[in-house]
Amino acid sequence: RPWKVKSPRAYLDRAATPARLGGLSEITSEQLPFEFMLNVLRLNEGFDIGQFEAMTGLARGQIASQLGQAQKQGWLEEIDVGRWRPSELGSRFLNNLIELFLP
């Protein structure tokens, strides 16, 4: 994943050069659940557990406790077997919901 220089002044100084990108970071397996949820929970249709496994290479057990916690909070609902999406409450607290998946 590419990242940019944080300082606005430093970024502007480098804007027209390849150095505008600060560097590249590799996403670790511990970060994959968060990265996956960061993308799919913003979509209205939610996600399927099979999709999680296929895109991350991780087993569903890796996120079972977070799914349970999100469901108890009322932030996530299972709309079909293995298909999840944010509830209305979860949509309002989307940052909190996604935060559950941080490593």
Sequence and secondary structure as in RCSB ss.txt:
>XXXX:A:sequence
RPWKVKSPRAYLDRAATPARLGGLSEITSEQLPFEFMLNVLRLNEGFDIGQFEAMTGLARGQIASQLGQAQKQGW
LEEIDVGRWRPSELGSRFLNNLIELFLP
>XXXX:A:secstr
 EEE SSHHHHHHHTTSGGGEEEE    TTTHHHHHHHHHTTSTT EEHHHHHHHH   GGGGHHHHHHHHHHTS
EEEEETTEEEE HHHHHTHHHHHHTT  
